Amino acid sequence: MVHIHSFQFSPFQENTYVLFTDDKNCWIIDPGCYYSEEKQDLKAFIASNGLTPKRLLLTHCHLDHVFGNAFIHAEYGLTPEYHKLDEPTMKMAPVAAKMYNIPGFETSPAPKSHLKEGDDLTLGNEPFEIRFCPGHAPGHVVFIHHAQKIIIGGDVLFKESIGRTDLPGGNHGTLIRSIKEQLLTLPDDYTVFSGHGEPTTIGHEKKHNPFLS
């Protein structure tokens, strides 16, 4: 069984996720921890639950989703894994930090490998599917656990909203197509754990999301 714990981190109120299984292996997804207290909260949760971090996964590489990459690398020896098309987004993160007047940004370590759409990842014995969902960011991916109907969705689809597309590499038409082809084709009872805000379901968004009608 997959367990999910979320944190809301940084001035951007970004959702960082720790996924773990009964064997105590875990993934850290989109580590947005910026303040030292946030980093220690993440570390304390992992330690208090006896978890062993195995992978550092990114849905995409916007600034608010990568604040903690350097910390995770220093603490657990993990390097980030993300889609190769989001390499320019990662390289822009230090520039974005300066634009938003956010000091002390720690440069992310380079990835040893990239994620590919259609690949399967396994946490413990639990398989996840990677789906390619560009539009908010050029290399955006989502992670889907079909057995428990879970989607770790990053900034593609929010409760009654969608990801912004006015940032470099964003495209509104591409995002809408990604949502309709990659997410809305899933059953209504799949839960979307988004990069910001509360979870939602595919069925709720089909009925109530004004961007998708």
N, C-alpha and C positions, 0 to 999 in steps of 0.2 A: 504493500500500500504506500502511496505517496502522500506525504504530509507537507503542507505549505504554511510558512510563516512569513508575514510581510512587515516591512518597516517603512515609515514615511520619513524621508531624509532630505536635507539640504533646503536652501531657500526656495527651490522649485517644487517642494513637496512631492518628490519622486518616490515611487514604490519600488523598493528593493525586495527581492524574494529569496528566501532560503528554502529549497526543496530537499526533503530527506526521506529516506525509507527506513523500514524497521531494522535494517542492518547497520544503521547510523552513518551511512555514506550520504553526502549532501552535495548539492550544487548551489553556487551563489550566482544569482542572475541579476544583472544590471545594478552593480553596487554604487548607489548614489550617495554613500556616506561622505560628507564633506567636513563637518565639524569633528573635532577629536572625540567628543562625547558620543557621537553617532558611531564612529569606528569602534569605540570600546563597547557600545551596546551590541553591535553585531558580533564582535569577538566573544562577549560574555554569553550571548545566546548559544553560539556554537559550542563553547566550552561546557556550559551548564547542561547541555543535552548530550554531551559526549559524541558530537558529530565529527566526522572526518571529511573536510572539503576535498572534493575530487576534481571539480571543473569550475571555471569562471566563465560564464556564458553571457553574451550580450545580444539583446534583440537588435540593437543598433548602437551607434557610437556618439550620439549627441552628448554634449557636456554633462548634463544632469544625470546621465546613466553611467558615466565612467569616472566620476570623482574618486571612487574607492579602488580603482584598478591597482594603483601603485601600492596602496596599503595591503590589499589582498595578496599581491605578489610578495611583498616583504614578509607578511605574516605566515602564509601557507605555501609559498613557492609556486603559485599558479599563474599562468599567463592567460590573457583574455582570448576567447575564441569568438569570432564574428565573421560575417560574410565579407568576402574580399571587396565587394563593391562599396562597402562602407569604410574602406581605408582612407579616402579623402576626408570623410566626416571625422574620423579619429584624428587625423592630422590637423584639422581645424579646431579641435577642442581647446588647445591653449590660447588660440586667437579669440575664440568665443568667450573664454574666461576674462580676458582683458576687456572685451567689448561690454560685458555685463559687470565690469568692475569687481570681479571676484578674485581676491588675492590668494596666493599660495597654492595654485593648481599644480598638482604633481603629475608629471608626464607619465602616460601609461607605458608599461613594458610592451615590446613588440610581440605579436602573436607567433606561436610556433606552427599553428595550422589555422585554416579558415573553415567555417561552416559552409555546407552546401545544401541547397534546397533538395528535398527528397531523401536526405540522409536520415538514418535512425540513430538516436542516442539512447544509451541505457543507463539508468540510475538504479543501482542494485540490479534487480531483475525486471525493472519496469521500463518498457520501451516508450520513447518519445519520437514523434515525427517532426521534422523541420519543414516548415512551409515558407516560401519566399513571398513577402508582402511589401514591395516597395511603394513609395508614394510620399510617406512622411520623411523617410530617408532612403537613399538609393539602394542600400543593402539590408533593409529591414527584414528580419525573419521572426517567426513565432514558433513556439514549442508546444506541441499538442500531445497529451496523454489520453489516448482514446478510451482506455479501460475505465478511467474515472471521469472522463468527459471534461478535461481541464485544458484550458488554453492560457499559456503565458504570452500575452499579446503585445507587450511594449506599448508604443504610442500609435498603433493602427486604429483601434476601435475603443472608444470610451462609452460609459453609460450615457446614452442619448447624445453622443457627440463623436467626433473623429479627430485624428491627429492633425495638427496644423501643417500646411503645405507651403508656407511662405519662406521657409528657411532654405539655404542652398541645397540643391538636390531634390527638393520637394516638388511634387506635381499632383494637383488635385485629381485630375482624371485617372492617373495611375493608381492613386490611393483608393478611389472608389472602386475601380476594377479589381484591385487586390482584395478588398473587403468582400465584394460580391462573389468573386471566384474562389477565394481561399477560405473564407470564414462563413459566409452565409450559406454555403453548401453543406455545412455541418448541421447535425440535428439541433433542434431548438433548445434542448436541455444542456448543451455544453456551456460551461461557465468560463467567462473571459476575465482573467486577472490582468488588469491594465497597468500601464506605467504611471498613471495618475488617477486618483479618485477611487471609488468603490467598485467592486466586481459587478459584472452584469451577465446576462445570458444572451445567446444568439437569438432566442425567441423574442426576448424583450426588445432587442435592437431592431429586429424585423418589423415590429409593430410600432415602436415609439421613436426611432431615431430619425429626426427630420432631414438629415443629410442623405438618407438612403431611400426615401420615398420617391 
